[in-house]
Amino acid sequence: MKTGHQGIGIGSGFFQQPISRRDSLKLIGTVAAVAGLSSVGLAERLPDSNGQQRPNIIFILTDDHRWDCLGIMGHPFLKTPNMDRIASEGVLFENAFVTTSLCSPSRASFLTGQYASVHGVRNNATRWDEKRNITFMEHLKKAGYATAFIGKWHMPGGQLPRLPGVDQFVSFTRKDGQGDYWDCPIYVNHELVPNRKRYITEELTDYAIEFIKTDRDNPFCLYLSHKAVHHDWKPPDHLKGMFDDADLSHLAPESDQYNTWTNLNWLEGTMGNMHDVYRRYCECLVSVDEQIGRLLQLLEAEDKLDNTVIVYAGDNGYIWGEHRLYAKHYPYEESIRIPYFIRAPRRYLSGAGRRAAQMVLNIDLAPTLIDIAGIPVPTEMQGESFLPILQSANHPGRDAWVYELFKDFPFGGRVPPHKALRTMQYKYIEWELCRDKPELYDIQDDPREKRNLMKSQTGAELASHLKKQLENLKQRYHIVS
């Protein structure tokens, strides 16, 4: 990986003094302006990767949305017709993951295309480095896009950054950046404004709609980041109670421990019965789906849908009783696996409605959007563009990747820091700062990760090979302990 301390060549000259990546980006924009390419003109004159008009881009991110909580994934009662439409008219990634299953690190990885070890946001209390980190929106802005960040920031909680390359910044600081479902104070470009809608999912969508409807000649990039479906799981009034009679027999059998021990269990800031809380979680997801429907209707009415890339993802999964655990942080599938799908203009897709088996990561979003826009992918991005997978079902994906989790207060005592290697078939886990032994699972044969192969001779031999692979990838991607 190249760093910002290398020389930057412009024309026939060469800068002898090292300059930062951010300064180099500004310099490139200045050179373009001097050459007569305004930000709008640059977008008009530089084509996308197919030599055509650059598309609009919408990225929708939800909180704690696990991969199988979708109608299209066969959920027994949850209906998500608008999310399903995006997936069924595009490509749904069946093996999509986050490199850190925790809000702040994962969000920084989506924005930068980097592991937490590199962008530096290692837990929910770590500051976002405004001088070092560059978002994909900043790159798109330099290429002529109008940009907006609307919704949850949470890096760290309670503080909002000055984001270069973002024309409109709408966010909140309540509850250390988690926000409230009801009557959440909103800041627009760092100025506190009165609430226009009481329910946060609807209010954020209203701001997104206004941004999309703005009359402009250049394409836009919208980053819409919802508070939902994080705790404390409060659905809007018209949806509350809609799943009170839903059958929850599909949940992991071990989840019943939280309902038989006591009816009052502490679930990430919510006191209550786990199964009742799960019903509210699903109702909040229905609300998100309703608001996505409003966006789709607007794009169709404005005749923008067919030239707009829409990506949907969750910032991490969620464990509902599996492994006798709850919440996230852990390296198990329910925690690290996310919904991830994309609808895009036909020129970017081969076989709309397809499900892709290749492994894709949150760090792949930034290079993919940059690639789709026809901009060279910055060398500091560690993810891989999945545009080739969109264009060909046979394009090979990655063989393996590294999962990392650093100490995170107040969960540090409960969830030790750890690293894991995930391949298409196996998962190898190493725990740090504790005496827990490594774990090894055959995901294909044991998708619930209930049989630790480290207890067998064959598993121990296989673990030796996977450990070497993990160490090699940690070195390659600058993963630190």
Number of C-alpha atoms within 10 A of each C-alpha: 9 9 11 16 11 14 15 19 11 11 7 5 8 10 11 10 9 12 16 16 20 16 13 16 14 16 15 14 21 15 13 17 15 10 9 11 19 17 19 18 16 20 24 20 14 18 17 18 18 12 10 14 18 25 23 23 23 24 18 18 25 23 23 27 25 25 25 16 21 23 16 17 15 11 13 14 14 19 19 22 18 20 23 18 15 21 25 19 19 27 25 27 24 20 18 22 29 30 26 30 29 26 24 24 32 27 28 27 31 25 23 27 30 26 29 27 19 19 21 18 23 26 22 21 17 16 17 21 13 13 11 13 19 23 19 23 28 20 22 25 24 22 27 23 30 26 23 24 23 24 28 26 27 30 25 20 21 16 16 21 16 10 17 16 19 21 15 18 22 23 28 28 21 16 12 15 20 23 27 23 22 16 15 21 17 23 19 14 18 15 10 13 11 10 15 14 14 15 18 24 27 21 20 23 21 17 20 21 16 9 18 23 13 10 7 10 12 19 23 23 26 24 21 21 25 25 25 27 26 21 22 18 21 20 26 20 8 9 15 15 15 14 18 12 8 12 11 14 9 8 14 15 12 14 19 18 13 22 16 9 9 10 14 13 15 12 17 12 9 14 13 16 18 22 19 15 19 16 23 24 23 24 26 24 22 24 20 23 20 17 18 22 17 15 20 18 13 16 18 11 10 11 11 16 20 14 18 20 22 22 23 21 26 28 30 31 29 26 22 25 20 22 16 14 15 19 20 24 28 23 25 22 21 24 27 28 26 30 27 24 23 24 26 24 17 14 12 20 22 16 15 20 17 17 18 21 17 19 20 24 25 29 27 23 26 26 29 21 24 22 20 23 26 21 18 12 21 16 12 19 24 22 24 21 23 22 20 18 21 26 16 15 18 12 13 12 17 12 11 17 21 23 24 27 26 23 20 19 12 9 11 12 11 11 19 19 21 21 24 25 23 21 17 17 14 20 24 26 24 18 17 18 9 11 8 10 11 19 20 24 24 20 18 11 11 13 15 16 20 12 15 15 20 18 11 10 10 10 16 16 12 16 22 12 10 22 17 11 15 23 14 13 16 21 10 11 17 15 18 12 13
